[in-house]
């Protein structure tokens, strides 16, 4: 009986599939999560650029910049938008005061830096184990003068 059972090949492919299918499913769902994270990051970058476009005409209106960012992300209530950072820099990269700062013979350039963040929530335990508590970022920097 044992010799006959050992020689039988029926069901081998079903057993192999039962062993491999969970691994393939977890890999597929991990790929889905990775693609979802990339898509969310691209949307955050686009929203930060929309905030930069608004800041081009009103660089000191933080509430308006935040509203422009939120308008580009409808339904995303879990985003955080820190206050825009206004900084003046010289050509060599050194930071100077925007009121009265000088860079020798040249005037300092004014920059507005805009950021938007969102926590990434994985849909599978495998992805959650690989990327625990990941925060996605969108960033845009605008040179005004």
C-alpha positions in Angstrom: 0.0 0.0 0.0 2.8 2.4 0.8 4.7 1.7 -2.4 1.5 2.3 -4.4 0.9 5.6 -2.6 4.5 6.7 -3.1 4.2 6.0 -6.8 0.9 8.0 -7.2 1.4 11.5 -8.6 -2.3 12.7 -8.5 -2.7 15.9 -6.5 1.0 16.9 -6.6 0.2 20.1 -8.6 -2.7 21.0 -6.2 -0.3 20.6 -3.2 2.3 22.8 -4.9 -0.3 25.4 -5.6 -1.5 25.3 -2.0 2.0 26.0 -0.8 2.9 28.7 -3.3 -0.5 30.6 -3.6 -0.3 32.4 -0.2 3.2 33.7 -1.0 2.1 34.9 -4.4 -1.0 36.6 -2.9 1.1 38.4 -0.3 3.5 39.6 -2.9 0.7 40.8 -5.2 -0.9 42.7 -2.3 2.5 44.1 -1.3 2.9 45.3 -4.9 -0.5 46.9 -4.7 0.5 48.7 -1.5 3.7 49.9 -3.0 1.9 51.3 -6.0 -0.7 52.9 -3.8 2.1 54.6 -1.8 3.7 55.9 -5.0 0.4 57.3 -6.2 -0.4 59.0 -2.9 3.1 60.5 -2.9 2.6 61.9 -6.4 -0.7 63.4 -5.4 1.0 65.1 -2.4 3.7 66.5 -4.6 1.0 67.9 -7.0 -0.9 69.5 -4.1 2.3 71.1 -2.8 2.9 72.5 -6.3 -0.6 73.9 -6.2 0.2 75.6 -2.9 3.3 77.0 -4.5 1.3 78.4 -7.4 -0.9 80.2 -4.9 2.1 81.4 -2.9 3.5 83.0 -6.1 1.0 85.8 -5.8 0.4 85.7 -1.9 3.6 84.3 -0.3 2.6 85.4 3.3 -1.0 84.0 3.2 -0.5 80.7 5.0 -4.2 80.0 5.3 -4.7 80.5 1.6 -1.8 78.2 0.7 -3.2 75.5 3.0 -6.6 75.9 1.4 -5.1 75.6 -2.1 -3.4 72.4 -1.0 -6.5 70.9 0.7 -8.6 71.8 -2.4 -6.2 69.6 -4.5 -6.8 66.7 -2.1 -10.5 66.3 -1.7 -11.5 63.7 0.8 -8.1 63.4 2.5 -8.8 64.6 6.0 -5.6 63.0 7.5 -3.1 65.4 5.8 -1.0 67.8 7.8 0.2 71.1 6.3 2.9 72.8 8.3 3.2 76.6 8.0 5.1 77.7 4.8 8.6 78.6 5.5 9.9 81.9 4.0 13.6 82.2 3.8 16.1 84.5 2.0 19.4 83.0 0.7 22.5 84.2 -1.0 23.9 82.6 -4.1 26.4 80.6 -2.0 23.4 79.1 -0.1 23.8 81.0 3.2 20.6 82.2 4.8 20.2 85.9 5.6 17.3 88.0 7.0 14.6 88.9 4.6 14.4 92.3 6.1 17.6 94.1 5.6 19.8 91.1 4.9 22.5 91.5 2.2 24.6 89.2 0.1 27.4 91.7 -0.7 26.6 93.3 -4.1 23.6 91.1 -4.9 20.2 91.1 -3.3 19.2 87.9 -1.5 16.7 85.5 -3.2 13.4 84.9 -1.3 12.2 81.3 -1.2 8.9 79.8 0.1 9.0 76.2 1.1 5.7 74.3 1.2 5.2 70.8 2.6 2.3 68.4 3.0 2.4 65.1 4.9 0.1 62.0 5.1 0.5 58.8 7.1 0.6 55.7 4.9 -1.7 52.9 6.1 -0.8 49.5 4.6 -3.6 47.1 3.5 -1.6 43.9 4.2 0.3 42.8 7.3 3.4 42.0 5.3 3.6 45.6 4.0 2.8 46.9 7.4 5.7 44.9 8.8 8.1 46.2 6.1 7.0 49.8 6.3 5.8 50.5 9.9 4.5 54.0 10.5 5.6 55.5 7.2 4.7 59.1 6.5 4.5 60.3 2.9 5.7 63.8 2.0 5.0 66.3 -0.7 7.3 69.2 -1.0 7.6 72.3 -3.2 10.0 75.3 -3.1 9.3 78.5 -4.9 11.8 81.3 -5.6 10.0 84.6 -5.6 12.8 87.0 -6.3 
